[in-house]
């Protein structure tokens, strides 16, 4: 994975706190900021099943927390309802997927 495809996260733009706002309203605003990225896990598990797309390990309901959703294009906001940008990866394969670019960049700079 080249450095241009590496995932980049932006900090949410949060306005300066208004001391007159109730805490519940502030919490509601914060949830709205992160909501679009939080609604793809269950659909991905239903579409692609409880299996790692890379190593083929199968999961059942009790250990499905070890299965993660990887965005193929690295954009967590690109969540088409057909699941075409998702693949379910176990935590080990997901970690490997995201560390490959870092390792490649590191090794290419050493030479």
C-alpha positions as CSV (number, residue, x, y, z in Angstrom):
1,X,0.0,0.0,0.0
2,X,1.5,3.3,-1.0
3,X,1.7,6.3,1.3
4,X,-1.1,7.9,-0.7
5,X,-3.5,5.1,0.1
6,X,-2.7,5.0,3.8
7,X,-5.6,5.9,6.0
8,X,-5.7,9.4,7.3
9,X,-8.0,10.4,10.0
10,X,-9.2,14.0,10.5
11,X,-10.1,15.3,13.9
12,X,-13.8,16.3,14.0
13,X,-14.4,20.0,13.7
14,X,-15.9,20.9,17.1
15,X,-17.0,24.4,17.7
16,X,-16.0,26.2,20.8
17,X,-18.1,25.1,23.7
18,X,-21.1,27.4,24.6
19,X,-21.2,27.4,28.4
20,X,-25.0,27.9,28.2
21,X,-25.6,24.6,26.4
22,X,-26.8,21.7,28.4
23,X,-24.6,18.6,28.5
24,X,-27.2,16.5,26.8
25,X,-27.2,18.8,23.8
26,X,-23.4,18.8,23.5
27,X,-23.4,15.0,23.6
28,X,-26.1,14.9,20.9
29,X,-24.0,17.1,18.7
30,X,-20.9,14.9,19.2
31,X,-22.9,11.8,18.3
32,X,-24.0,13.4,15.1
33,X,-20.4,14.1,14.1
34,X,-19.4,10.4,14.4
35,X,-22.7,8.8,13.4
36,X,-22.0,8.2,9.7
37,X,-19.0,6.0,10.3
38,X,-20.7,3.9,13.0
39,X,-23.5,2.3,10.9
40,X,-21.7,-0.1,8.6
41,X,-20.5,-2.9,10.9
42,X,-23.8,-4.9,11.2
43,X,-24.7,-4.6,7.5
44,X,-21.2,-5.7,6.5
45,X,-21.4,-8.8,8.8
46,X,-24.8,-9.6,7.3
47,X,-23.7,-9.2,3.7
48,X,-20.2,-10.8,3.9
49,X,-20.8,-13.3,6.7
50,X,-18.8,-14.1,9.8
51,X,-15.6,-15.0,8.0
52,X,-12.3,-13.3,7.4
53,X,-11.9,-12.4,3.7
54,X,-8.1,-12.7,4.0
55,X,-7.3,-15.9,6.0
56,X,-10.7,-17.6,5.8
57,X,-11.2,-18.0,9.6
58,X,-14.8,-18.5,10.5
59,X,-16.4,-16.8,13.5
60,X,-19.5,-17.5,15.5
61,X,-21.7,-15.1,17.4
62,X,-19.8,-15.3,20.6
63,X,-16.4,-14.4,19.1
64,X,-17.5,-12.1,16.3
65,X,-16.0,-9.1,18.1
66,X,-12.7,-10.4,16.7
67,X,-14.0,-9.7,13.2
68,X,-13.6,-6.1,11.9
69,X,-14.8,-4.2,8.9
70,X,-12.0,-3.0,6.6
71,X,-12.7,-0.2,4.0
72,X,-11.1,-1.2,0.8
73,X,-10.5,2.3,-0.3
74,X,-9.5,3.5,3.2
75,X,-12.4,6.0,3.3
76,X,-14.6,5.3,6.4
77,X,-17.3,7.6,5.0
78,X,-17.6,5.6,1.8
79,X,-20.3,3.1,2.9
80,X,-22.4,2.0,-0.1
81,X,-25.4,-0.1,1.0
82,X,-24.3,-3.0,-1.2
83,X,-21.1,-3.4,0.9
84,X,-18.8,-3.1,-2.1
85,X,-16.2,-1.0,-0.1
86,X,-16.1,-3.4,2.9
87,X,-14.4,-6.6,3.7
88,X,-14.6,-8.4,7.0
89,X,-11.1,-9.1,8.4
90,X,-10.1,-10.7,11.6
91,X,-8.2,-8.4,13.9
92,X,-4.9,-10.0,12.9
93,X,-5.4,-9.6,9.2
94,X,-6.8,-6.1,9.6
95,X,-3.7,-5.1,11.6
96,X,-1.5,-6.7,8.9
97,X,-3.3,-4.9,6.2
98,X,-2.7,-1.5,7.8
99,X,0.9,-2.1,8.7
100,X,2.0,-3.3,5.3
101,X,2.2,0.3,3.9
102,X,4.1,1.5,6.9
103,X,6.6,-1.3,6.7
104,X,7.0,-0.8,2.9
105,X,7.6,2.9,3.4
106,X,10.1,2.2,6.1
107,X,12.1,-0.3,4.1
108,X,12.1,1.8,0.9
109,X,13.6,4.8,2.9
110,X,16.4,2.6,4.3
111,X,17.8,1.6,0.9
